[in-house]
């Protein structure tokens, strides 16, 4: 990836949608997207592992706002592969709808029941986005940063 020098920041200082690493991660190839969900009183911060991709069980990882992240300085660029018209997305699939382009993940890894949808252009977490789907991509990869 051709991007600015990584910088350490707290989770709440790291812009929503940015590609990040976790300090002390044993595998430096692990890349995450920092995502946020607006709560009633405050913002919830999460990570989604985007490289290497493990679509089975892909879930949101809660992080404390004061956790340190290594900000890669940009939003990940997704290359969308294997398109299928109007197929129902599974966990780990990316889909396009009238409301945007979303990555489907498990919201609560303990229950495996609730789903969250990550807007890949902004890093915002949404619920109930599986209406008016135009295209589903069951494979994708990160090609750089925007």
HELIX and SHEET records of a PDB file:
SHEET    1   A 6 UNK A   7  UNK A  10  0                                        
SHEET    2   A 6 UNK A  68  UNK A  85 -1                                        
SHEET    3   A 6 UNK A  18  UNK A  22 -1                                        
SHEET    4   A 6 UNK A  31  UNK A  38 -1                                        
SHEET    5   A 6 UNK A  43  UNK A  51 -1                                        
SHEET    6   A 6 UNK A  61  UNK A  63 -1                                        
SHEET    1   B 7 UNK A   7  UNK A  10  0                                        
SHEET    2   B 7 UNK A  68  UNK A  85 -1                                        
SHEET    3   B 7 UNK A 133  UNK A 145 -1                                        
SHEET    4   B 7 UNK A  94  UNK A  97 -1                                        
SHEET    5   B 7 UNK A 100  UNK A 106 -1                                        
SHEET    6   B 7 UNK A 115  UNK A 119 -1                                        
SHEET    7   B 7 UNK A 125  UNK A 126 -1                                        
END                                                                             
